[in-house]
Amino acid sequence: MLIGVLVSLAWAGVATALAYLLFRRRDFTNLAYDGSGRRVALAVLPLAVLLAVTVAVVAGSTGATGSGIEQDKVQRSVATAFAHL
């Protein structure tokens, strides 16, 4: 639970800071010039880094190596389900 809250706060903080920076630099007086292409590309980079760090931390902190669904488990479950029919 604590890890989920911390990751959510990190995502919210980074997204809010990037939105603030993009909004602050935007020129609202010149309708012909958007100029946001480069800034948007730079804004996506920290979010991509945060996503990579989040995936690495979650993958490193959990011992999950697969889905946990194995053939023998499925066969036992199916056999039990059909036996109850």
ROSE-349236 format. One record per residue (C-alpha): residue number from 1; residue in three letters; x, z, y. Coordinates in nm, 4 decimals, always signed. Each point is the difference from the previous one (the first is absolute). Layout:
residues N
<site resi="NUM" resn="ALA" x="X" z="Z" y="Y"/>
...
END
This chain:
residues 85
<site resi="1" resn="MET" x="+0.0000" z="+0.0000" y="+0.0000"/>
<site resi="2" resn="LEU" x="+0.2791" z="+0.0906" y="+0.2395"/>
<site resi="3" resn="ILE" x="+0.1832" z="-0.3263" y="-0.0645"/>
<site resi="4" resn="GLY" x="-0.3185" z="-0.1973" y="+0.0649"/>
<site resi="5" resn="VAL" x="-0.0573" z="+0.1773" y="+0.3303"/>
<site resi="6" resn="LEU" x="+0.3600" z="-0.0552" y="+0.1090"/>
<site resi="7" resn="VAL" x="-0.0093" z="-0.3698" y="-0.0897"/>
<site resi="8" resn="SER" x="-0.3314" z="-0.0423" y="+0.1836"/>
<site resi="9" resn="LEU" x="+0.1403" z="+0.1722" y="+0.3082"/>
<site resi="10" resn="ALA" x="+0.3087" z="-0.2211" y="-0.0098"/>
<site resi="11" resn="TRP" x="-0.2124" z="-0.3161" y="-0.0230"/>
<site resi="12" resn="ALA" x="-0.2262" z="+0.1168" y="+0.2811"/>
<site resi="13" resn="GLY" x="+0.2946" z="+0.0961" y="+0.2207"/>
<site resi="14" resn="VAL" x="+0.1851" z="-0.3275" y="-0.0449"/>
<site resi="15" resn="ALA" x="-0.3136" z="-0.2093" y="+0.0500"/>
<site resi="16" resn="THR" x="-0.0968" z="+0.1931" y="+0.3132"/>
<site resi="17" resn="ALA" x="+0.3496" z="-0.0265" y="+0.1474"/>
<site resi="18" resn="LEU" x="+0.0150" z="-0.3740" y="-0.0665"/>
<site resi="19" resn="ALA" x="-0.3451" z="-0.0535" y="+0.1461"/>
<site resi="20" resn="TYR" x="+0.1034" z="+0.1943" y="+0.3106"/>
<site resi="21" resn="LEU" x="+0.3188" z="-0.2032" y="+0.0409"/>
<site resi="22" resn="LEU" x="-0.1806" z="-0.3320" y="-0.0445"/>
<site resi="23" resn="PHE" x="-0.2801" z="+0.1003" y="+0.2370"/>
<site resi="24" resn="ARG" x="+0.2401" z="+0.1279" y="+0.2647"/>
<site resi="25" resn="ARG" x="+0.2057" z="-0.3215" y="+0.0054"/>
<site resi="26" resn="ARG" x="-0.2967" z="-0.2344" y="+0.0066"/>
<site resi="27" resn="ASP" x="-0.0488" z="-0.2007" y="+0.3176"/>
<site resi="28" resn="PHE" x="-0.3702" z="+0.0047" y="+0.0856"/>
<site resi="29" resn="THR" x="+0.0349" z="-0.1856" y="+0.3288"/>
<site resi="30" resn="ASN" x="+0.1184" z="-0.3373" y="-0.1380"/>
<site resi="31" resn="LEU" x="-0.2642" z="-0.1505" y="-0.2268"/>
<site resi="32" resn="ALA" x="+0.2146" z="-0.3020" y="-0.0906"/>
<site resi="33" resn="TYR" x="+0.2913" z="+0.1945" y="-0.1528"/>
<site resi="34" resn="ASP" x="-0.0658" z="+0.2003" y="-0.3136"/>
<site resi="35" resn="GLY" x="+0.3619" z="+0.0690" y="-0.0983"/>
<site resi="36" resn="SER" x="-0.0967" z="+0.2255" y="-0.2865"/>
<site resi="37" resn="GLY" x="+0.1464" z="-0.2064" y="-0.2856"/>
<site resi="38" resn="ARG" x="+0.3454" z="+0.1562" y="+0.0030"/>
<site resi="39" resn="ARG" x="-0.1322" z="+0.3478" y="+0.0693"/>
<site resi="40" resn="VAL" x="-0.2450" z="-0.0189" y="-0.2892"/>
<site resi="41" resn="ALA" x="+0.2813" z="-0.1018" y="-0.2336"/>
<site resi="42" resn="LEU" x="+0.2048" z="+0.2954" y="+0.1227"/>
<site resi="43" resn="ALA" x="-0.3016" z="+0.2295" y="-0.0361"/>
<site resi="44" resn="VAL" x="-0.0520" z="-0.0953" y="-0.3649"/>
<site resi="45" resn="LEU" x="+0.3597" z="+0.0833" y="-0.0950"/>
<site resi="46" resn="PRO" x="-0.0294" z="+0.3820" y="+0.0334"/>
<site resi="47" resn="LEU" x="-0.3257" z="-0.0040" y="-0.1958"/>
<site resi="48" resn="ALA" x="+0.1654" z="-0.2024" y="-0.2758"/>
<site resi="49" resn="VAL" x="+0.2909" z="+0.2458" y="-0.0086"/>
<site resi="50" resn="LEU" x="-0.2417" z="+0.2931" y="-0.0139"/>
<site resi="51" resn="LEU" x="-0.1872" z="-0.1676" y="-0.2853"/>
<site resi="52" resn="ALA" x="+0.3246" z="-0.0536" y="-0.1925"/>
<site resi="53" resn="VAL" x="+0.1061" z="+0.3607" y="+0.0534"/>
<site resi="54" resn="THR" x="-0.3432" z="+0.1243" y="-0.1078"/>
<site resi="55" resn="VAL" x="+0.0089" z="-0.2077" y="-0.3188"/>
<site resi="56" resn="ALA" x="+0.3535" z="+0.1179" y="-0.0767"/>
<site resi="57" resn="VAL" x="-0.0873" z="+0.3673" y="+0.0515"/>
<site resi="58" resn="VAL" x="-0.3170" z="-0.0189" y="-0.2077"/>
<site resi="59" resn="ALA" x="+0.1737" z="-0.1953" y="-0.2771"/>
<site resi="60" resn="GLY" x="+0.2898" z="+0.2446" y="-0.0009"/>
<site resi="61" resn="SER" x="-0.2102" z="+0.3138" y="+0.0056"/>
<site resi="62" resn="THR" x="-0.2351" z="-0.0966" y="-0.2807"/>
<site resi="63" resn="GLY" x="+0.1029" z="-0.0497" y="-0.3584"/>
<site resi="64" resn="ALA" x="-0.2443" z="-0.2821" y="-0.0605"/>
<site resi="65" resn="THR" x="+0.1606" z="-0.2970" y="-0.1688"/>
<site resi="66" resn="GLY" x="-0.3117" z="-0.1924" y="-0.0913"/>
<site resi="67" resn="SER" x="-0.3757" z="+0.0081" y="+0.0003"/>
<site resi="68" resn="GLY" x="-0.0272" z="+0.2477" y="-0.2895"/>
<site resi="69" resn="ILE" x="-0.2271" z="-0.2354" y="-0.1901"/>
<site resi="70" resn="GLU" x="+0.1478" z="-0.0650" y="-0.3415"/>
<site resi="71" resn="GLN" x="-0.1320" z="-0.1986" y="-0.2919"/>
<site resi="72" resn="ASP" x="-0.0469" z="+0.2950" y="-0.2353"/>
<site resi="73" resn="LYS" x="-0.1952" z="+0.1968" y="+0.2633"/>
<site resi="74" resn="VAL" x="-0.2326" z="-0.2957" y="+0.0573"/>
<site resi="75" resn="GLN" x="-0.0530" z="-0.0532" y="-0.3732"/>
<site resi="76" resn="ARG" x="-0.0859" z="+0.3692" y="-0.0541"/>
<site resi="77" resn="SER" x="-0.2392" z="-0.0040" y="+0.2940"/>
<site resi="78" resn="VAL" x="-0.1723" z="-0.3204" y="-0.1131"/>
<site resi="79" resn="ALA" x="-0.0257" z="+0.1271" y="-0.3570"/>
<site resi="80" resn="THR" x="-0.1614" z="+0.3226" y="+0.1193"/>
<site resi="81" resn="ALA" x="-0.2395" z="-0.1849" y="+0.2299"/>
<site resi="82" resn="PHE" x="-0.1114" z="-0.2374" y="-0.2762"/>
<site resi="83" resn="ALA" x="-0.0316" z="+0.2883" y="-0.2465"/>
<site resi="84" resn="HIS" x="-0.2539" z="+0.1650" y="+0.2298"/>
<site resi="85" resn="LEU" x="-0.2127" z="-0.3149" y="+0.0134"/>
END
